[in-house]
Amino acid sequence: MIPSMRSLTAEEYVEAFKSFLDHSTEHQCMDEFNKEHMPNIVAGLSHRAEHASLLLGDFLAGVMAGEQDLKMIRILQAVHPGVFIDNEIVEPNPQHVAAYKELVNQAPDLQNVSFIWHQLTSLEYEQQVKDKGTHKKFDFIHMIQMLYRVEDIPNTIKFFHSCLDHHGKLLIIILSDSSGWASLWKKHRDCLPATDSGHYITCGGITEVLQRLGAEHRVYEFPSGWDITECFTEGDAVGGRMMDFLTGTKNFLGTAPPALRRRLQEALCQPECSSTRDGRVIFSNNLSMIVVES
């Protein structure tokens, strides 16, 4: 008997995400954004008494927890030398918190940075702030690839936008409308796990929310690719993990009906999802970096 389809657990998601990172330019794309635009973005931040307050939330952003956070902190240090940085992290996954803390312990250049760790979801953090009646203001907040896992996206954005200080910036990194994900989710959402339904969103959905909030924002588009060639190799373990990540399903190739497997694999080869380079199938993983003003 073929086992029934089910969604990935948090641990299985991390394993599938690792395969994605190993074969995609996701982090290189973010590095390019950091290099080209982040210095100008943080240059305009206000800081009181030579302090800057950051709220950084990855929320299941992946196995390299904290890497992008520290890169952004170092950019802020370079642009504003000598400024003391109060850094608060909101992350529900204890493994990611531990990984980030280990990165901090190994970094010798963070003497002027303090860290406060909140092992909470964004909703739990919001509730904690409201319960305590202390609404701390931040100069910079980022949400990297995390809004897919948030139930109430408009209210989450509204809350974190309200946490910005004067001249503060909110950075949202999300998949672009031009990505293969947008086409895949739009046309084939019905065959993906029901428990993940409602979490599929790209840049256009976020900018609609920001427009309703009247929040001034700017969108930066960056190309990114993911080599998914192994998805089409029968019995390939790496390809299997890639299909798991693409569909949010544990052992998709082993549990999905044959007609569904063919449907998804054919969709992945379409021009709106992927391109072919030197015989390799490159899935479009284009990213949108949305910078929101306070």
Salt bridges, closest charged atoms under 4 A:
GLU12 OE2 - ARG6 NH2 2.72
ASP22 OD2 - LYS18 NZ 2.99
ASP31 OD1 - LYS71 NZ 2.76
GLU36 OE1 - HIS37 NE2 3.76
GLU67 OE2 - HIS27 ND1 3.39
GLU67 OE2 - LYS71 NZ 3.53
ASP69 OD2 - HIS142 NE2 3.30
GLU88 OE1 - HIS118 NE2 2.71
GLU88 OE2 - LYS136 NZ 2.91
GLU91 OE2 - HIS96 ND1 3.68
ASP109 OD2 - ARG74 NE 2.66
GLU126 OE2 - LYS130 NZ 2.76
ASP139 OD1 - ARG48 NH1 3.30
GLU151 OE2 - HIS199 NE2 3.34
ASP165 OD2 - ARG48 NH1 2.68
ASP190 OD1 - ARG263 NH2 3.00
ASP227 OD2 - ARG280 NE 2.95
GLU230 OE2 - ARG280 NH2 2.92
GLU272 OE2 - LYS187 NZ 2.86
GLU293 OE1 - LYS169 NZ 2.66
